[in-house]
Amino acid sequence: MATEAQLAQARRTVENEDYLPWAEVKAAKALLGIVEPDHVAEARAMMGLPAVPSQVKNQ
């Protein structure tokens, strides 16, 4: 369980996410329960490709 201080720091990290390392922001979002969409799978779906490249059949 996170303390109030840890949650406050996580909120500050998320507010300044454009200026901080990706891994730090991802950890802060996980602590706060923020779920990010899988942009790669979303983009592949828009192009009509399978979500996981391993689903492509060898020809």
N, CA, C and O of each residue as an XYZ file, in Angstrom:
236
protein
N       0.851     -1.184      0.000
C       0.000      0.000      0.000
C       0.890      1.239      0.000
O       1.840      1.329      0.778
N       0.583      2.173     -0.860
C       1.374      3.392     -0.976
C       0.973      4.393      0.102
O      -0.190      4.479      0.496
N       1.961      5.142      0.564
C       1.685      6.186      1.548
C       1.157      7.421      0.827
O       1.246      7.524     -0.396
N       0.613      8.344      1.590
C       0.115      9.593      0.994
C       1.246     10.354      0.308
O       1.038     10.958     -0.744
N       2.437     10.328      0.895
C       3.587     11.020      0.296
C       3.961     10.388     -1.044
O       4.281     11.101     -1.995
N       3.925      9.060     -1.125
C       4.234      8.377     -2.378
C       3.193      8.694     -3.447
O       3.535      8.900     -4.612
N       1.933      8.733     -3.052
C       0.874      9.067     -4.003
C       1.001     10.507     -4.486
O       0.786     10.789     -5.665
N       1.347     11.415     -3.581
C       1.529     12.819     -3.961
C       2.681     12.955     -4.949
O       2.576     13.696     -5.927
N       3.785     12.241     -4.699
C       4.928     12.284     -5.615
C       4.544     11.696     -6.971
O       4.949     12.218     -8.009
N       3.773     10.624     -6.967
C       3.333     10.006     -8.219
C       2.459     10.978     -9.009
O       2.583     11.065    -10.230
N       1.583     11.704     -8.330
C       0.737     12.702     -9.016
C       1.590     13.802     -9.638
O       1.338     14.220    -10.768
N       2.606     14.277     -8.901
C       3.501     15.310     -9.449
C       4.256     14.781    -10.666
O       4.457     15.502    -11.643
N       4.666     13.529    -10.599
C       5.379     12.917    -11.722
C       4.489     12.867    -12.953
O       4.928     13.212    -14.050
N       3.247     12.443    -12.783
C       2.323     12.344    -13.913
C       2.013     13.736    -14.477
O       1.881     13.892    -15.691
N       1.898     14.735    -13.616
C       1.632     16.099    -14.081
C       2.779     16.635    -14.933
O       2.557     17.459    -15.821
N       3.999     16.177    -14.671
C       5.183     16.655    -15.391
C       5.754     15.584    -16.315
O       6.956     15.567    -16.577
N       4.903     14.695    -16.807
C       5.381     13.547    -17.568
C       6.158     13.914    -18.827
O       6.999     13.129    -19.267
N       5.911     15.060    -19.413
C       6.620     15.443    -20.630
C       8.096     15.721    -20.384
O       8.887     15.737    -21.326
N       8.473     15.938    -19.137
C       9.843     16.331    -18.812
C      10.609     15.260    -18.051
O      11.754     15.487    -17.659
N      10.004     14.100    -17.834
C      10.618     13.060    -17.010
C      10.811     11.777    -17.809
O      10.154     11.574    -18.830
N      11.719     10.905    -17.344
C      11.952      9.636    -18.046
C      10.688      8.781    -18.119
O       9.884      8.745    -17.186
N      10.536      8.099    -19.247
C       9.354      7.291    -19.504
C       9.124      6.256    -18.410
O       7.993      6.090    -17.953
N      10.171      5.558    -17.982
C      10.017      4.497    -16.981
C       9.504      5.053    -15.655
O       8.702      4.412    -14.976
N       9.964      6.237    -15.293
C       9.514      6.866    -14.041
C       8.031      7.216    -14.122
O       7.281      7.003    -13.169
N       7.618      7.750    -15.256
C       6.210      8.115    -15.453
C       5.337      6.862    -15.473
O       4.254      6.850    -14.889
N       5.805      5.812    -16.144
C       5.040      4.567    -16.210
C       4.844      3.983    -14.812
O       3.754      3.517    -14.482
N       5.893      4.006    -13.992
C       5.793      3.487    -12.619
C       4.820      4.320    -11.793
O       4.046      3.776    -11.005
N       4.858      5.647    -11.974
C       3.951      6.522    -11.230
C       2.503      6.261    -11.631
O       1.615      6.214    -10.781
N       2.273      6.090    -12.930
C       0.916      5.813    -13.400
C       0.420      4.470    -12.872
O      -0.751      4.333    -12.518
N       1.300      3.489    -12.820
C       0.914      2.179    -12.284
C       0.535      2.301    -10.815
O      -0.428      1.678    -10.367
N       1.287      3.102    -10.062
C       0.997      3.297     -8.648
C      -0.371      3.950     -8.455
O      -1.090      3.640     -7.505
N      -0.719      4.855     -9.366
C      -1.999      5.560     -9.283
C      -3.145      4.781     -9.941
O      -4.302      5.192     -9.855
N      -2.830      3.668    -10.592
C      -3.867      2.866    -11.237
C      -4.280      3.388    -12.596
O      -5.368      3.068    -13.076
N      -3.430      4.188    -13.227
C      -3.724      4.726    -14.552
C      -3.242      3.715    -15.586
O      -2.073      3.328    -15.583
N      -4.136      3.289    -16.466
C      -3.794      2.301    -17.484
C      -3.693      3.011    -18.828
O      -4.631      3.672    -19.272
N      -2.543      2.861    -19.462
C      -2.327      3.457    -20.777
C      -2.738      2.458    -21.859
O      -2.527      1.256    -21.695
N      -3.319      2.931    -22.955
C      -3.662      2.016    -24.042
C      -2.392      1.515    -24.730
O      -1.346      2.162    -24.671
N      -2.494      0.376    -25.373
C      -1.379     -0.173    -26.133
C      -1.417      0.471    -27.517
O      -2.160      0.026    -28.391
N      -0.621      1.512    -27.714
C      -0.660      2.278    -28.957
C      -0.189      1.460    -30.159
O      -0.667      1.668    -31.273
N       0.737      0.540    -29.944
C       1.229     -0.283    -31.044
C       0.110     -1.182    -31.560
O      -0.114     -1.264    -32.768
N      -0.588     -1.848    -30.658
C      -1.689     -2.725    -31.067
C      -2.797     -1.915    -31.740
O      -3.398     -2.363    -32.716
N      -3.059     -0.724    -31.213
C      -4.093      0.138    -31.794
C      -3.715      0.545    -33.221
O      -4.554      0.505    -34.120
N      -2.466      0.933    -33.427
C      -2.007      1.344    -34.755
C      -2.029      0.165    -35.729
O      -2.425      0.320    -36.884
N      -1.607     -1.003    -35.265
C      -1.622     -2.184    -36.127
C      -3.059     -2.534    -36.525
O      -3.302     -2.929    -37.665
N      -4.004     -2.395    -35.605
C      -5.405     -2.688    -35.906
C      -5.944     -1.711    -36.950
O      -6.713     -2.100    -37.830
N      -5.543     -0.450    -36.850
C      -5.994      0.554    -37.815
C      -5.469      0.240    -39.216
O      -6.109      0.574    -40.213
N      -4.299     -0.405    -39.290
C      -3.712     -0.770    -40.580
C      -4.185     -2.136    -41.060
O      -3.780     -2.598    -42.127
N      -5.045     -2.784    -40.272
C      -5.551     -4.092    -40.650
C      -4.567     -5.217    -40.395
O      -4.699     -6.297    -40.971
N      -3.582     -4.980    -39.540
C      -2.581     -5.991    -39.215
C      -2.939     -6.668    -37.900
O      -3.663     -6.091    -37.089
N      -2.443     -7.883    -37.675
C      -2.682     -8.527    -36.378
C      -1.985     -7.753    -35.266
O      -0.959     -7.113    -35.501
N      -2.530     -7.807    -34.070
C      -1.981     -7.058    -32.937
C      -0.578     -7.515    -32.578
O       0.247     -6.716    -32.134
N      -0.307     -8.797    -32.769
C       1.003     -9.350    -32.430
C       1.656     -9.842    -33.713
O       1.071    -10.662    -34.420
N       2.858     -9.360    -34.031
C       3.503     -9.771    -35.285
C       3.652    -11.283    -35.431
O       3.682    -11.779    -36.558
N       3.746    -12.026    -34.341
C       3.906    -13.480    -34.433
C       2.664    -14.161    -35.006
O       2.709    -15.341    -35.356
N       1.557    -13.425    -35.102
C       0.338    -13.994    -35.671
C       0.372    -13.995    -37.199
O      -0.516    -14.554    -37.843
N       1.396    -13.370    -37.774
C       1.536    -13.330    -39.229
C       2.050    -14.687    -39.694
O       3.025    -15.209    -39.153
N       1.392    -15.249    -40.695
C       1.788    -16.566    -41.195
C       3.000    -16.426    -42.111
O       3.079    -15.501    -42.918
N       3.934    -17.350    -41.976
C       5.101    -17.378    -42.871
C       4.661    -17.842    -44.246
O       3.894    -18.795    -44.382
N       5.151    -17.163    -45.250
C       4.761    -17.514    -46.618
C       5.950    -18.026    -47.380
O       5.828    -18.375    -48.554
